[in-house]
Amino acid sequence: MYNDNNDIIEAYTNSLDLKKYWLKNREQFTPLQLAYLVWQNNTQLSLVKYRSYKDLAEKFGDYPVNNLKELSPITLGELLKSYLEIKDSENNEYMEEDENAVFSWEALYKGDREYVKSDDLFHTESEAISDMESKCEESRLAYYRITRRVIGEENYIEQIYERDPDDCVYAYETYKCSWHGLLGAYARLFEDIWLEFPTPFKRGDILVYRGNPPYGVPAGEPFVLLELCTWGSEELEKNGIPDTDNKYSAKDRVKRIHAERGDISDMCAYGCFIDDDGRWYTDNVISYLDLEYYKGELNGKYRLLALISVWLKGDIKDILTFTQAYEYIAKEEELKKLKFYPSSFDSVEEYLKLNDKNKKI
């Protein structure tokens, strides 16, 4: 274990609630876990990450990495040094002058899941950025990426930029599409690994995803937690999930498989969401390390999440009570979408009561 990992936790933990939880409990992570935290971070400059990789490679160069699919066994030092060499190569290629190189841009607005794309090609990166700024609402920009291609070649290389809360723009990642074989495995770094980190989250908690758009569910969309990928039989029992159909042993087996052969796509959470029509559905969130407690108000359709939460936590025992309450709230929210309530009724409650009477006839 790394006995002084607070600096890594402070700088590279995406979730404020996980950061608080880990620091409070004085969690001690392995060098591999610390390197993973640096890699998955979505707030720090690429240059800052670069220095942390070098520091970790120097301190823990001999630490064995045994669960990467194409590279095991390997040391952490070998892995990080090879990765940094690839990043240097990508940056140099992106900056290289070539009369056949052309640039294009894609921009992502805050809260959106799809990029706005340029219609033209440009000779330089600065021309592409100027065109983007003239056509996009800068105040709404969250991310944008500039793609460099060479005419006649299939390969491309991207420079991804982010606008921080102070409206400063900085590059935080470069990506080349054409790495193959072992070089491709080094370039992916931790994409082919599954790691378990402790979390404070419990079944029925109302959470929100704070990861990078446009991946996973929309950032800021609250949901009720059903289960985490890291939960085995012990966690399932603590969360009051019954051992039906040998669920406990099956989950323990899945965890072992993830640890041996999994990848980051399996580092997910499962939750209950509400659609615009007031119906609940289950979906997965791509990274459980990007989850925080939802601290906003539960208005509108999200009132249903509060009801689902208390049901899952066992505060409502009777299924009939739950379904009747759910139907009532869903109906009430549906009526609120109308421009006005039926004029012959004094309140939504009166209208709903009459509807319930008509149902019984």
Secondary structure, DSSP 8 states (H G I E B T S, - for coil): --TT-HHHHHHH-S-HHHHHHHHHHT----HHHHHHHHHH-SSS-HHHHHHHHHHHHHHSTT-EE---TTT-SEEHHHHHHHHHHHHHHHHHHHH---TTEEEEEEEEETT-SS-EE-SS-BSSHHHHHHHHHHHS-GGGEEEEEEEEEETT-S-EEEEEEEE-TTS-EEEEEEEETT--HHHHHHHHTTTT----------TT-EEEE-S-TTSSS-TT-EEEEEEETT--HHHHHHTT---GGGHHHHHHHHHHHHHHH--GGGS-EEEEEE-TTS-EEEEEES-GGGEEE--S---GGGHHHHHHHHHHTTS---HHHHHHHHHHHHHHHHHHTSSS--TT-SSHHHHHHHHHHHHH-
